[in-house]
Amino acid sequence: MYAPRVFVSMIAVLVAFAVAAYLMSGSIFTTVIQTIICAVIIQVGYFVCILYLVRREKLEAERNRPDIAAARANAVIGAKRDDIRADRPGNLPARDI
């Protein structure tokens, strides 16, 4: 996502939204409030998309590095081989506080 294009597009969408909101409500105050709410929703969506892209890029980079992939595989194998049996009760005493 190219940031200047996103900002110009966002401003164009907000202007179009403001015009439509004003034509429907006829109130400047209502139009301003609704446009601000729309801007916040757009920004939250943009932020979530950026987080998703960064996370996806990080996962791709980790898959391509053999040392990280091996460490992750060993951690998963080690997590499956613990000495705690599922049929044994816990050792914590039960008491009233």
HELIX and SHEET records of a PDB file:
HELIX    1   1 ALA A    3  SER A   25  1                                  23    
HELIX    2   2 ILE A   28  ASN A   64  1                                  37    
HELIX    3   3 PRO A   66  LYS A   80  1                                  15    
END                                                                             
